[in-house]
Amino acid sequence: EMERLAPGVRRLLSIIASEAGADEALGSNEVDRARRRDTYLVRFVAPIAELAGWPEHPPPRLTEYLEVHLRLAGVWRTLDDLLDSAPGDDHLPELARRSVASSARAATAMTRLGLPLESLEEAIALTCATRKDECREVLTLGRIPERAAPFLVIPRALLAPRSFSAWEAYVAAIGLLHDVHDVARELE
């Protein structure tokens, strides 16, 4: 179905998947990593490609930008798991290790593209600060992308302002769904 709606998307996503691999930031075992990578490719990478003009007018080095974007999704995944963990959770040391490792891999890929590492540092800091605010008050829909700031780094560098605004609204909607899932899990 996806190929019918967007011819060539399977090839594009497989190029990015092979470049990025099944990053350990996306899960604790190979099956989880591959499943989550494929989900993130469809939910978070393909939309950026389309907003950037693919397939008709792709910008230069699009697949490299999209690979970094997928790596930044891994940064967010480990950071989100770490920030949502309970104090004293036995998994905290492993989550911290995976978070640092995924940030280092993303930084290396960003450097290859000539992107400023400050944007990664700022995204991590904004996500952490927003998490602190989230502990005191419910985030408004407009602030949800701040909680997922690593998802904004590549779109901010790659997309036109109108496309970036559309991406930010998409992240807010996906983030709201993620929050609903987290609340349901906490109520179990």
C-alpha positions in Angstrom: 0.0 0.0 0.0 2.8 2.4 0.9 4.6 1.8 -2.4 1.3 2.5 -4.3 0.8 5.8 -2.5 4.4 6.9 -2.7 6.3 5.1 -5.4 10.0 4.7 -4.5 9.5 5.2 -0.8 10.4 1.6 0.0 13.8 2.0 -1.8 14.4 5.4 -0.1 13.7 4.0 3.4 15.8 0.8 2.8 18.8 3.0 1.8 18.4 5.0 5.1 17.9 1.8 7.1 21.0 0.2 5.7 23.0 3.4 6.4 21.8 3.7 10.0 21.4 0.0 10.8 19.4 -1.2 13.7 20.8 1.3 16.3 20.8 -0.1 19.8 19.1 3.2 20.9 15.9 1.9 19.4 15.6 -1.2 21.6 17.2 -3.7 23.9 17.3 -6.6 21.4 17.7 -7.0 17.6 14.1 -7.8 16.9 12.8 -4.7 18.9 15.4 -2.5 17.2 14.5 -3.6 13.7 10.7 -3.2 14.4 11.1 0.2 16.0 13.5 1.4 13.2 11.0 0.4 10.6 8.2 2.1 12.5 10.3 5.3 12.9 11.2 5.2 9.2 7.5 5.3 8.2 6.3 7.7 10.9 9.2 10.1 11.1 11.5 9.8 8.1 9.2 9.4 5.2 7.2 12.5 6.1 10.4 14.6 6.3 11.4 13.3 2.8 8.0 14.4 1.4 8.1 17.8 3.1 11.6 18.4 1.8 10.4 17.9 -1.8 11.1 14.2 -2.4 10.6 12.5 -4.9 10.2 15.3 -7.4 12.7 17.8 -6.1 14.8 16.2 -3.4 17.4 18.5 -1.8 21.1 17.6 -2.0 22.2 14.9 0.5 18.7 14.1 1.4 19.4 10.5 2.4 22.3 11.7 4.7 20.0 14.2 6.4 17.3 11.5 6.8 19.9 9.0 8.3 20.8 11.7 10.9 17.1 12.3 11.5 16.7 8.5 12.3 19.7 8.6 14.6 18.2 11.6 16.4 15.0 9.6 16.8 17.2 7.1 18.7 18.5 10.0 20.8 15.0 10.9 21.7 14.0 7.3 22.3 16.7 6.7 24.9 16.3 10.2 26.4 12.6 9.7 26.8 13.0 6.3 28.4 15.6 7.8 30.8 13.5 10.8 31.7 10.3 8.7 32.2 12.1 6.1 34.5 11.4 5.9 38.1 14.2 6.9 40.5 16.2 3.8 41.5 15.0 1.8 38.4 17.5 -1.0 37.7 17.6 0.0 34.0 18.8 3.5 34.6 22.6 2.8 34.1 21.9 0.9 30.9 19.5 3.6 29.6 22.1 6.3 30.4 24.8 4.3 28.5 22.5 3.9 25.5 21.5 7.6 25.6 25.2 8.8 25.6 26.1 6.3 22.9 23.2 7.3 20.6 24.0 11.0 21.1 27.6 10.3 20.1 26.5 8.4 17.0 24.2 11.2 16.0 26.9 13.8 16.7 29.3 11.9 14.4 26.7 11.8 11.6 25.8 15.5 12.1 29.5 16.4 11.9 29.7 14.6 8.5 26.9 16.9 7.3 28.5 20.0 8.7 25.6 20.6 11.1 26.4 22.4 14.4 26.5 20.1 17.4 25.0 22.9 19.5 21.7 22.0 17.8 21.9 18.5 19.3 22.9 19.9 22.7 20.1 22.4 22.7 17.6 19.7 21.7 18.6 17.5 24.6 18.5 20.5 27.0 15.1 21.6 25.8 13.7 18.0 26.1 15.0 17.8 29.7 13.7 21.2 30.7 10.3 20.5 29.2 10.2 17.2 31.1 10.8 19.1 34.3 7.9 21.4 33.4 5.8 18.4 32.5 6.2 17.1 36.0 4.5 20.3 37.4 1.9 21.0 34.7 0.2 19.5 31.7 2.0 20.6 28.5 -0.1 22.5 26.0 -0.3 21.0 22.5 2.1 23.7 21.2 4.8 22.7 23.8 4.7 18.9 23.0 7.3 19.3 20.3 9.7 20.7 22.9 9.5 17.4 24.7 10.6 15.7 21.5 13.2 18.4 20.4 15.6 15.9 18.8 12.9 15.4 16.1 13.1 19.1 15.2 16.9 19.3 14.5 17.0 18.0 10.9 13.6 19.5 9.9 14.8 22.9 11.1 17.9 22.6 9.0 16.3 21.1 5.9 12.7 22.4 5.5 11.2 25.6 4.4 9.4 27.5 7.2 5.9 26.4 6.1 6.9 22.8 5.9 8.7 23.0 9.2 5.4 24.3 10.8 3.5 21.4 9.3 6.2 19.0 10.7 6.0 20.6 14.2 2.2 20.2 14.2 2.6 16.5 13.2 5.1 16.0 16.0 2.6 17.6 18.4 -0.1 15.2 17.3 2.1 12.1 17.5 3.4 13.3 20.8 -0.1 13.7 22.2 -0.8 10.1 21.2 2.5 9.0 22.8 1.4 10.8 26.0 -2.0 9.1 26.0 -0.2 5.8 25.7 2.1 6.7 28.6 -0.9 7.6 30.8 -2.7 4.4 30.0 0.4 2.4 30.9 0.9 4.3 34.2 -2.8 3.5 35.1 -2.3 -0.2 34.6 
